[in-house]
Amino acid sequence: MSIKTLDQRIVQTPDVCGGTPRIAGHRITVPNIALWHDRLGWSVDEIAGEYDLELADIYAALAYYFAHREEIDASIRDERAFVDELKRTTPSKLQRKLQETEQ
């Protein structure tokens, strides 16, 4: 049986999840864990149960988040700003159809 150390639980791969730090073997990112835990109030047990992760994976992600908090929070803000801009500049198919029927 092999034992994963803390530095083996969180990985960054340029071509997976845009290089965002994530739990090894998963596409669940450190920012995902941070948002679920800090902003949505999910417990470590809830996250682990919902996504079939080991508790140590969640704690490693949270430790990584707190060690790199400014950088990760900035990336979350940037991503939200990008999504907001897309929503603002790209009408949904439904909105487009409604506009066409009104004309």
Backbone as XML, in Angstrom:
<?xml version="1.0"?>
<chain id="A" units="angstrom">
  <residue number="1" name="MET">
    <atom name="N" x="0.845" y="-1.180" z="0.000"/>
    <atom name="CA" x="0.000" y="0.000" z="0.000"/>
    <atom name="C" x="0.890" y="1.242" z="0.000"/>
  </residue>
  <residue number="2" name="SER">
    <atom name="N" x="0.600" y="2.167" z="-0.896"/>
    <atom name="CA" x="1.371" y="3.410" z="-0.918"/>
    <atom name="C" x="0.604" y="4.501" z="-0.183"/>
  </residue>
  <residue number="3" name="ILE">
    <atom name="N" x="1.335" y="5.403" z="0.409"/>
    <atom name="CA" x="0.735" y="6.501" z="1.165"/>
    <atom name="C" x="1.025" y="7.799" z="0.429"/>
  </residue>
  <residue number="4" name="LYS">
    <atom name="N" x="-0.041" y="8.551" z="0.149"/>
    <atom name="CA" x="0.136" y="9.849" z="-0.507"/>
    <atom name="C" x="0.557" y="10.884" z="0.518"/>
  </residue>
  <residue number="5" name="THR">
    <atom name="N" x="1.586" y="11.635" z="0.182"/>
    <atom name="CA" x="1.979" y="12.745" z="1.042"/>
    <atom name="C" x="1.226" y="13.991" z="0.587"/>
  </residue>
  <residue number="6" name="LEU">
    <atom name="N" x="1.277" y="15.025" z="1.389"/>
    <atom name="CA" x="0.547" y="16.256" z="1.092"/>
    <atom name="C" x="0.897" y="16.790" z="-0.291"/>
  </residue>
  <residue number="7" name="ASP">
    <atom name="N" x="2.179" y="16.767" z="-0.634"/>
    <atom name="CA" x="2.582" y="17.321" z="-1.931"/>
    <atom name="C" x="2.166" y="16.445" z="-3.110"/>
  </residue>
  <residue number="8" name="GLN">
    <atom name="N" x="1.701" y="15.233" z="-2.873"/>
    <atom name="CA" x="1.212" y="14.372" z="-3.946"/>
    <atom name="C" x="-0.299" y="14.493" z="-4.132"/>
  </residue>
  <residue number="9" name="ARG">
    <atom name="N" x="-0.975" y="15.138" z="-3.224"/>
    <atom name="CA" x="-2.438" y="15.242" z="-3.292"/>
    <atom name="C" x="-2.909" y="16.389" z="-4.167"/>
  </residue>
  <residue number="10" name="ILE">
    <atom name="N" x="-2.137" y="17.447" z="-4.259"/>
    <atom name="CA" x="-2.495" y="18.612" z="-5.074"/>
    <atom name="C" x="-1.502" y="18.700" z="-6.228"/>
  </residue>
  <residue number="11" name="VAL">
    <atom name="N" x="-2.041" y="18.749" z="-7.448"/>
    <atom name="CA" x="-1.190" y="18.801" z="-8.638"/>
    <atom name="C" x="-1.624" y="19.949" z="-9.545"/>
  </residue>
  <residue number="12" name="GLN">
    <atom name="N" x="-0.705" y="20.373" z="-10.389"/>
    <atom name="CA" x="-0.988" y="21.358" z="-11.427"/>
    <atom name="C" x="-0.449" y="20.804" z="-12.730"/>
  </residue>
  <residue number="13" name="THR">
    <atom name="N" x="-1.318" y="20.696" z="-13.710"/>
    <atom name="CA" x="-0.942" y="20.200" z="-15.023"/>
    <atom name="C" x="-1.431" y="21.214" z="-16.042"/>
  </residue>
  <residue number="14" name="PRO">
    <atom name="N" x="-0.544" y="21.749" z="-16.883"/>
    <atom name="CA" x="-0.947" y="22.820" z="-17.805"/>
    <atom name="C" x="-2.160" y="22.491" z="-18.669"/>
  </residue>
  <residue number="15" name="ASP">
    <atom name="N" x="-2.293" y="21.232" z="-19.109"/>
    <atom name="CA" x="-3.380" y="20.890" z="-20.021"/>
    <atom name="C" x="-4.615" y="20.302" z="-19.330"/>
  </residue>
  <residue number="16" name="VAL">
    <atom name="N" x="-4.668" y="20.354" z="-18.006"/>
    <atom name="CA" x="-5.838" y="19.872" z="-17.269"/>
    <atom name="C" x="-6.376" y="21.013" z="-16.416"/>
  </residue>
  <residue number="17" name="CYS">
    <atom name="N" x="-7.637" y="21.340" z="-16.592"/>
    <atom name="CA" x="-8.299" y="22.424" z="-15.839"/>
    <atom name="C" x="-7.542" y="23.746" z="-15.973"/>
  </residue>
  <residue number="18" name="GLY">
    <atom name="N" x="-6.950" y="23.958" z="-17.130"/>
    <atom name="CA" x="-6.242" y="25.214" z="-17.370"/>
    <atom name="C" x="-5.050" y="25.443" z="-16.463"/>
  </residue>
  <residue number="19" name="GLY">
    <atom name="N" x="-4.508" y="24.367" z="-15.901"/>
    <atom name="CA" x="-3.356" y="24.503" z="-15.018"/>
    <atom name="C" x="-3.708" y="24.903" z="-13.597"/>
  </residue>
  <residue number="20" name="THR">
    <atom name="N" x="-5.004" y="24.972" z="-13.304"/>
    <atom name="CA" x="-5.447" y="25.316" z="-11.948"/>
    <atom name="C" x="-5.096" y="24.177" z="-10.996"/>
  </residue>
  <residue number="21" name="PRO">
    <atom name="N" x="-4.597" y="24.478" z="-9.797"/>
    <atom name="CA" x="-4.290" y="23.414" z="-8.835"/>
    <atom name="C" x="-5.542" y="22.578" z="-8.562"/>
  </residue>
  <residue number="22" name="ARG">
    <atom name="N" x="-5.361" y="21.262" z="-8.544"/>
    <atom name="CA" x="-6.501" y="20.362" z="-8.383"/>
    <atom name="C" x="-6.096" y="19.149" z="-7.568"/>
  </residue>
  <residue number="23" name="ILE">
    <atom name="N" x="-7.099" y="18.396" z="-7.158"/>
    <atom name="CA" x="-6.841" y="17.160" z="-6.420"/>
    <atom name="C" x="-6.336" y="16.116" z="-7.413"/>
  </residue>
  <residue number="24" name="ALA">
    <atom name="N" x="-5.223" y="15.483" z="-7.098"/>
    <atom name="CA" x="-4.613" y="14.492" z="-7.987"/>
    <atom name="C" x="-5.622" y="13.405" z="-8.335"/>
  </residue>
  <residue number="25" name="GLY">
    <atom name="N" x="-5.693" y="13.097" z="-9.629"/>
    <atom name="CA" x="-6.595" y="12.051" z="-10.092"/>
    <atom name="C" x="-8.021" y="12.514" z="-10.304"/>
  </residue>
  <residue number="26" name="HIS">
    <atom name="N" x="-8.266" y="13.801" z="-10.112"/>
    <atom name="CA" x="-9.617" y="14.356" z="-10.263"/>
    <atom name="C" x="-9.541" y="15.677" z="-11.015"/>
  </residue>
  <residue number="27" name="ARG">
    <atom name="N" x="-10.691" y="16.134" z="-11.484"/>
    <atom name="CA" x="-10.782" y="17.451" z="-12.108"/>
    <atom name="C" x="-11.403" y="18.451" z="-11.131"/>
  </residue>
  <residue number="28" name="ILE">
    <atom name="N" x="-11.375" y="18.127" z="-9.870"/>
    <atom name="CA" x="-11.895" y="19.016" z="-8.830"/>
    <atom name="C" x="-10.754" y="19.926" z="-8.397"/>
  </residue>
  <residue number="29" name="THR">
    <atom name="N" x="-10.960" y="21.228" z="-8.579"/>
    <atom name="CA" x="-9.884" y="22.182" z="-8.334"/>
    <atom name="C" x="-9.888" y="22.698" z="-6.901"/>
  </residue>
  <residue number="30" name="VAL">
    <atom name="N" x="-8.756" y="23.240" z="-6.519"/>
    <atom name="CA" x="-8.638" y="23.869" z="-5.201"/>
    <atom name="C" x="-9.654" y="25.005" z="-5.055"/>
  </residue>
  <residue number="31" name="PRO">
    <atom name="N" x="-9.829" y="25.877" z="-6.084"/>
    <atom name="CA" x="-10.867" y="26.906" z="-5.945"/>
    <atom name="C" x="-12.272" y="26.327" z="-5.744"/>
  </residue>
  <residue number="32" name="ASN">
    <atom name="N" x="-12.580" y="25.186" z="-6.387"/>
    <atom name="CA" x="-13.873" y="24.541" z="-6.153"/>
    <atom name="C" x="-14.042" y="24.217" z="-4.676"/>
  </residue>
  <residue number="33" name="ILE">
    <atom name="N" x="-13.041" y="23.560" z="-4.114"/>
    <atom name="CA" x="-13.097" y="23.164" z="-2.700"/>
    <atom name="C" x="-13.237" y="24.399" z="-1.817"/>
  </residue>
  <residue number="34" name="ALA">
    <atom name="N" x="-12.457" y="25.428" z="-2.093"/>
    <atom name="CA" x="-12.505" y="26.654" z="-1.284"/>
    <atom name="C" x="-13.887" y="27.291" z="-1.338"/>
  </residue>
  <residue number="35" name="LEU">
    <atom name="N" x="-14.470" y="27.369" z="-2.524"/>
    <atom name="CA" x="-15.807" y="27.961" z="-2.656"/>
    <atom name="C" x="-16.858" y="27.139" z="-1.921"/>
  </residue>
  <residue number="36" name="TRP">
    <atom name="N" x="-16.820" y="25.831" z="-2.094"/>
    <atom name="CA" x="-17.802" y="24.976" z="-1.431"/>
    <atom name="C" x="-17.687" y="25.082" z="0.083"/>
  </residue>
  <residue number="37" name="HIS">
    <atom name="N" x="-16.467" y="25.132" z="0.575"/>
    <atom name="CA" x="-16.250" y="25.146" z="2.022"/>
    <atom name="C" x="-16.475" y="26.529" z="2.628"/>
  </residue>
  <residue number="38" name="ASP">
    <atom name="N" x="-15.798" y="27.541" z="2.078"/>
    <atom name="CA" x="-15.838" y="28.880" z="2.681"/>
    <atom name="C" x="-17.088" y="29.673" z="2.333"/>
  </residue>
  <residue number="39" name="ARG">
    <atom name="N" x="-17.526" y="29.594" z="1.094"/>
    <atom name="CA" x="-18.636" y="30.450" z="0.670"/>
    <atom name="C" x="-19.988" y="29.763" z="0.769"/>
  </residue>
  <residue number="40" name="LEU">
    <atom name="N" x="-20.040" y="28.448" z="0.531"/>
    <atom name="CA" x="-21.310" y="27.726" z="0.626"/>
    <atom name="C" x="-21.504" y="27.072" z="1.986"/>
  </residue>
  <residue number="41" name="GLY">
    <atom name="N" x="-20.430" y="27.019" z="2.766"/>
    <atom name="CA" x="-20.535" y="26.483" z="4.119"/>
    <atom name="C" x="-20.599" y="24.970" z="4.212"/>
  </residue>
  <residue number="42" name="TRP">
    <atom name="N" x="-20.173" y="24.270" z="3.164"/>
    <atom name="CA" x="-20.169" y="22.811" z="3.215"/>
    <atom name="C" x="-19.047" y="22.344" z="4.132"/>
  </residue>
  <residue number="43" name="SER">
    <atom name="N" x="-19.314" y="21.307" z="4.897"/>
    <atom name="CA" x="-18.275" y="20.742" z="5.758"/>
    <atom name="C" x="-17.331" y="19.884" z="4.919"/>
  </residue>
  <residue number="44" name="VAL">
    <atom name="N" x="-16.191" y="19.580" z="5.482"/>
    <atom name="CA" x="-15.228" y="18.710" z="4.813"/>
    <atom name="C" x="-15.867" y="17.354" z="4.536"/>
  </residue>
  <residue number="45" name="ASP">
    <atom name="N" x="-16.622" y="16.839" z="5.498"/>
    <atom name="CA" x="-17.308" y="15.555" z="5.320"/>
    <atom name="C" x="-18.321" y="15.612" z="4.180"/>
  </residue>
  <residue number="46" name="GLU">
    <atom name="N" x="-19.063" y="16.713" z="4.072"/>
    <atom name="CA" x="-20.052" y="16.851" z="2.996"/>
    <atom name="C" x="-19.379" y="16.848" z="1.626"/>
  </residue>
  <residue number="47" name="ILE">
    <atom name="N" x="-18.295" y="17.585" z="1.508"/>
    <atom name="CA" x="-17.580" y="17.643" z="0.227"/>
    <atom name="C" x="-17.027" y="16.263" z="-0.126"/>
  </residue>
  <residue number="48" name="ALA">
    <atom name="N" x="-16.390" y="15.617" z="0.836"/>
    <atom name="CA" x="-15.808" y="14.293" z="0.593"/>
    <atom name="C" x="-16.883" y="13.294" z="0.184"/>
  </residue>
  <residue number="49" name="GLY">
    <atom name="N" x="-18.010" y="13.324" z="0.866"/>
    <atom name="CA" x="-19.095" y="12.399" z="0.546"/>
    <atom name="C" x="-19.730" y="12.676" z="-0.800"/>
  </residue>
  <residue number="50" name="GLU">
    <atom name="N" x="-19.937" y="13.930" z="-1.105"/>
    <atom name="CA" x="-20.585" y="14.322" z="-2.366"/>
    <atom name="C" x="-19.727" y="13.969" z="-3.583"/>
  </residue>
  <residue number="51" name="TYR">
    <atom name="N" x="-18.418" y="14.080" z="-3.449"/>
    <atom name="CA" x="-17.520" y="13.890" z="-4.592"/>
    <atom name="C" x="-16.611" y="12.674" z="-4.466"/>
  </residue>
  <residue number="52" name="ASP">
    <atom name="N" x="-16.894" y="11.802" z="-3.504"/>
    <atom name="CA" x="-16.142" y="10.566" z="-3.310"/>
    <atom name="C" x="-14.634" y="10.829" z="-3.208"/>
  </residue>
  <residue number="53" name="LEU">
    <atom name="N" x="-14.286" y="11.753" z="-2.310"/>
    <atom name="CA" x="-12.890" y="12.105" z="-2.068"/>
    <atom name="C" x="-12.488" y="11.688" z="-0.662"/>
  </residue>
  <residue number="54" name="GLU">
    <atom name="N" x="-11.203" y="11.531" z="-0.453"/>
    <atom name="CA" x="-10.698" y="11.263" z="0.891"/>
    <atom name="C" x="-10.670" y="12.576" z="1.675"/>
  </residue>
  <residue number="55" name="LEU">
    <atom name="N" x="-10.893" y="12.484" z="2.977"/>
    <atom name="CA" x="-10.831" y="13.684" z="3.812"/>
    <atom name="C" x="-9.480" y="14.380" z="3.669"/>
  </residue>
  <residue number="56" name="ALA">
    <atom name="N" x="-8.424" y="13.585" z="3.561"/>
    <atom name="CA" x="-7.081" y="14.162" z="3.420"/>
    <atom name="C" x="-6.967" y="14.999" z="2.146"/>
  </residue>
  <residue number="57" name="ASP">
    <atom name="N" x="-7.688" y="14.603" z="1.081"/>
    <atom name="CA" x="-7.681" y="15.398" z="-0.153"/>
    <atom name="C" x="-8.284" y="16.778" z="0.090"/>
  </residue>
  <residue number="58" name="ILE">
    <atom name="N" x="-9.383" y="16.814" z="0.823"/>
    <atom name="CA" x="-10.063" y="18.083" z="1.097"/>
    <atom name="C" x="-9.174" y="18.966" z="1.971"/>
  </residue>
  <residue number="59" name="TYR">
    <atom name="N" x="-8.614" y="18.382" z="3.016"/>
    <atom name="CA" x="-7.739" y="19.164" z="3.894"/>
    <atom name="C" x="-6.499" y="19.662" z="3.146"/>
  </residue>
  <residue number="60" name="ALA">
    <atom name="N" x="-5.955" y="18.839" z="2.245"/>
    <atom name="CA" x="-4.799" y="19.271" z="1.452"/>
    <atom name="C" x="-5.187" y="20.435" z="0.546"/>
  </residue>
  <residue number="61" name="ALA">
    <atom name="N" x="-6.368" y="20.360" z="-0.059"/>
    <atom name="CA" x="-6.836" y="21.449" z="-0.924"/>
    <atom name="C" x="-7.033" y="22.728" z="-0.122"/>
  </residue>
  <residue number="62" name="LEU">
    <atom name="N" x="-7.609" y="22.605" z="1.067"/>
    <atom name="CA" x="-7.812" y="23.791" z="1.908"/>
    <atom name="C" x="-6.477" y="24.363" z="2.379"/>
  </residue>
  <residue number="63" name="ALA">
    <atom name="N" x="-5.534" y="23.496" z="2.721"/>
    <atom name="CA" x="-4.204" y="23.975" z="3.131"/>
    <atom name="C" x="-3.538" y="24.714" z="1.971"/>
  </residue>
  <residue number="64" name="TYR">
    <atom name="N" x="-3.658" y="24.163" z="0.773"/>
    <atom name="CA" x="-3.085" y="24.823" z="-0.404"/>
    <atom name="C" x="-3.769" y="26.168" z="-0.633"/>
  </residue>
  <residue number="65" name="TYR">
    <atom name="N" x="-5.082" y="26.185" z="-0.505"/>
    <atom name="CA" x="-5.835" y="27.432" z="-0.695"/>
    <atom name="C" x="-5.360" y="28.511" z="0.280"/>
  </residue>
  <residue number="66" name="PHE">
    <atom name="N" x="-5.275" y="28.175" z="1.556"/>
    <atom name="CA" x="-4.882" y="29.183" z="2.545"/>
    <atom name="C" x="-3.429" y="29.629" z="2.364"/>
  </residue>
  <residue number="67" name="ALA">
    <atom name="N" x="-2.587" y="28.756" z="1.828"/>
    <atom name="CA" x="-1.197" y="29.139" z="1.556"/>
    <atom name="C" x="-1.078" y="30.039" z="0.318"/>
  </residue>
  <residue number="68" name="HIS">
    <atom name="N" x="-2.086" y="29.993" z="-0.570"/>
    <atom name="CA" x="-2.064" y="30.758" z="-1.828"/>
    <atom name="C" x="-3.356" y="31.561" z="-2.001"/>
  </residue>
  <residue number="69" name="ARG">
    <atom name="N" x="-3.905" y="32.016" z="-0.906"/>
    <atom name="CA" x="-5.240" y="32.616" z="-0.903"/>
    <atom name="C" x="-5.380" y="33.817" z="-1.842"/>
  </residue>
  <residue number="70" name="GLU">
    <atom name="N" x="-4.459" y="34.753" z="-1.794"/>
    <atom name="CA" x="-4.576" y="35.954" z="-2.637"/>
    <atom name="C" x="-4.611" y="35.591" z="-4.114"/>
  </residue>
  <residue number="71" name="GLU">
    <atom name="N" x="-3.720" y="34.716" z="-4.513"/>
    <atom name="CA" x="-3.637" y="34.297" z="-5.915"/>
    <atom name="C" x="-4.920" y="33.579" z="-6.353"/>
  </residue>
  <residue number="72" name="ILE">
    <atom name="N" x="-5.415" y="32.668" z="-5.527"/>
    <atom name="CA" x="-6.609" y="31.899" z="-5.887"/>
    <atom name="C" x="-7.846" y="32.785" z="-5.866"/>
  </residue>
  <residue number="73" name="ASP">
    <atom name="N" x="-7.972" y="33.652" z="-4.872"/>
    <atom name="CA" x="-9.112" y="34.575" z="-4.836"/>
    <atom name="C" x="-9.110" y="35.493" z="-6.056"/>
  </residue>
  <residue number="74" name="ALA">
    <atom name="N" x="-7.931" y="35.931" z="-6.483"/>
    <atom name="CA" x="-7.837" y="36.776" z="-7.684"/>
    <atom name="C" x="-8.290" y="36.006" z="-8.918"/>
  </residue>
  <residue number="75" name="SER">
    <atom name="N" x="-7.913" y="34.738" z="-9.017"/>
    <atom name="CA" x="-8.331" y="33.947" z="-10.180"/>
    <atom name="C" x="-9.841" y="33.710" z="-10.170"/>
  </residue>
  <residue number="76" name="ILE">
    <atom name="N" x="-10.427" y="33.551" z="-8.980"/>
    <atom name="CA" x="-11.883" y="33.399" z="-8.874"/>
    <atom name="C" x="-12.570" y="34.686" z="-9.328"/>
  </residue>
  <residue number="77" name="ARG">
    <atom name="N" x="-12.058" y="35.830" z="-8.883"/>
    <atom name="CA" x="-12.632" y="37.123" z="-9.302"/>
    <atom name="C" x="-12.517" y="37.319" z="-10.811"/>
  </residue>
  <residue number="78" name="ASP">
    <atom name="N" x="-11.362" y="36.983" z="-11.367"/>
    <atom name="CA" x="-11.156" y="37.127" z="-12.810"/>
    <atom name="C" x="-12.124" y="36.239" z="-13.595"/>
  </residue>
  <residue number="79" name="GLU">
    <atom name="N" x="-12.301" y="35.018" z="-13.125"/>
    <atom name="CA" x="-13.216" y="34.093" z="-13.803"/>
    <atom name="C" x="-14.652" y="34.608" z="-13.743"/>
  </residue>
  <residue number="80" name="ARG">
    <atom name="N" x="-15.053" y="35.109" z="-12.591"/>
    <atom name="CA" x="-16.410" y="35.664" z="-12.458"/>
    <atom name="C" x="-16.605" y="36.871" z="-13.365"/>
  </residue>
  <residue number="81" name="ALA">
    <atom name="N" x="-15.608" y="37.733" z="-13.442"/>
    <atom name="CA" x="-15.699" y="38.910" z="-14.312"/>
    <atom name="C" x="-15.828" y="38.479" z="-15.772"/>
  </residue>
  <residue number="82" name="PHE">
    <atom name="N" x="-15.091" y="37.460" z="-16.164"/>
    <atom name="CA" x="-15.163" y="36.944" z="-17.530"/>
    <atom name="C" x="-16.557" y="36.398" z="-17.825"/>
  </residue>
  <residue number="83" name="VAL">
    <atom name="N" x="-17.108" y="35.615" z="-16.906"/>
    <atom name="CA" x="-18.450" y="35.054" z="-17.081"/>
    <atom name="C" x="-19.485" y="36.169" z="-17.151"/>
  </residue>
  <residue number="84" name="ASP">
    <atom name="N" x="-19.382" y="37.153" z="-16.279"/>
    <atom name="CA" x="-20.317" y="38.285" z="-16.303"/>
    <atom name="C" x="-20.253" y="39.026" z="-17.632"/>
  </residue>
  <residue number="85" name="GLU">
    <atom name="N" x="-19.050" y="39.217" z="-18.150"/>
    <atom name="CA" x="-18.880" y="39.893" z="-19.441"/>
    <atom name="C" x="-19.501" y="39.070" z="-20.568"/>
  </residue>
  <residue number="86" name="LEU">
    <atom name="N" x="-19.303" y="37.756" z="-20.544"/>
    <atom name="CA" x="-19.924" y="36.897" z="-21.552"/>
    <atom name="C" x="-21.445" y="36.976" z="-21.487"/>
  </residue>
  <residue number="87" name="LYS">
    <atom name="N" x="-21.986" y="36.952" z="-20.285"/>
    <atom name="CA" x="-23.441" y="37.051" z="-20.129"/>
    <atom name="C" x="-23.950" y="38.378" z="-20.677"/>
  </residue>
  <residue number="88" name="ARG">
    <atom name="N" x="-23.202" y="39.426" z="-20.434"/>
    <atom name="CA" x="-23.616" y="40.754" z="-20.857"/>
    <atom name="C" x="-23.561" y="40.907" z="-22.375"/>
  </residue>
  <residue number="89" name="THR">
    <atom name="N" x="-22.549" y="40.332" z="-22.996"/>
    <atom name="CA" x="-22.338" y="40.545" z="-24.429"/>
    <atom name="C" x="-22.910" y="39.452" z="-25.325"/>
  </residue>
  <residue number="90" name="THR">
    <atom name="N" x="-23.303" y="38.329" z="-24.758"/>
    <atom name="CA" x="-23.806" y="37.216" z="-25.552"/>
    <atom name="C" x="-25.205" y="36.840" z="-25.085"/>
  </residue>
  <residue number="91" name="PRO">
    <atom name="N" x="-26.239" y="37.259" z="-25.819"/>
    <atom name="CA" x="-27.592" y="36.902" z="-25.396"/>
    <atom name="C" x="-27.827" y="35.395" z="-25.537"/>
  </residue>
  <residue number="92" name="SER">
    <atom name="N" x="-28.646" y="34.881" z="-24.681"/>
    <atom name="CA" x="-28.955" y="33.458" z="-24.748"/>
    <atom name="C" x="-29.821" y="33.184" z="-25.974"/>
  </residue>
  <residue number="93" name="LYS">
    <atom name="N" x="-29.893" y="31.932" z="-26.383"/>
    <atom name="CA" x="-30.728" y="31.558" z="-27.524"/>
    <atom name="C" x="-32.187" y="31.910" z="-27.248"/>
  </residue>
  <residue number="94" name="LEU">
    <atom name="N" x="-32.620" y="31.722" z="-26.014"/>
    <atom name="CA" x="-33.997" y="32.050" z="-25.652"/>
    <atom name="C" x="-34.242" y="33.548" z="-25.792"/>
  </residue>
  <residue number="95" name="GLN">
    <atom name="N" x="-33.333" y="34.354" z="-25.285"/>
    <atom name="CA" x="-33.488" y="35.810" z="-25.414"/>
    <atom name="C" x="-33.530" y="36.230" z="-26.876"/>
  </residue>
  <residue number="96" name="ARG">
    <atom name="N" x="-32.692" y="35.617" z="-27.687"/>
    <atom name="CA" x="-32.656" y="35.933" z="-29.111"/>
    <atom name="C" x="-33.981" y="35.578" z="-29.776"/>
  </residue>
  <residue number="97" name="LYS">
    <atom name="N" x="-34.523" y="34.400" z="-29.453"/>
    <atom name="CA" x="-35.810" y="33.970" z="-30.009"/>
    <atom name="C" x="-36.925" y="34.915" z="-29.582"/>
  </residue>
  <residue number="98" name="LEU">
    <atom name="N" x="-36.926" y="35.299" z="-28.318"/>
    <atom name="CA" x="-37.957" y="36.214" z="-27.827"/>
    <atom name="C" x="-37.886" y="37.554" z="-28.551"/>
  </residue>
  <residue number="99" name="GLN">
    <atom name="N" x="-36.678" y="38.033" z="-28.772"/>
    <atom name="CA" x="-36.509" y="39.297" z="-29.492"/>
    <atom name="C" x="-36.995" y="39.177" z="-30.930"/>
  </residue>
  <residue number="100" name="GLU">
    <atom name="N" x="-36.750" y="38.024" z="-31.554"/>
    <atom name="CA" x="-37.195" y="37.813" z="-32.933"/>
    <atom name="C" x="-38.714" y="37.771" z="-33.028"/>
  </residue>
  <residue number="101" name="THR">
    <atom name="N" x="-39.371" y="37.152" z="-32.043"/>
    <atom name="CA" x="-40.832" y="37.049" z="-32.087"/>
    <atom name="C" x="-41.505" y="38.375" z="-31.790"/>
  </residue>
  <residue number="102" name="GLU">
    <atom name="N" x="-40.831" y="39.262" z="-31.074"/>
    <atom name="CA" x="-41.389" y="40.577" z="-30.767"/>
    <atom name="C" x="-41.341" y="41.497" z="-31.976"/>
  </residue>
  <residue number="103" name="GLN">
    <atom name="N" x="-40.486" y="41.206" z="-32.923"/>
    <atom name="CA" x="-40.323" y="42.085" z="-34.086"/>
    <atom name="C" x="-41.319" y="41.798" z="-35.160"/>
  </residue>
</chain>
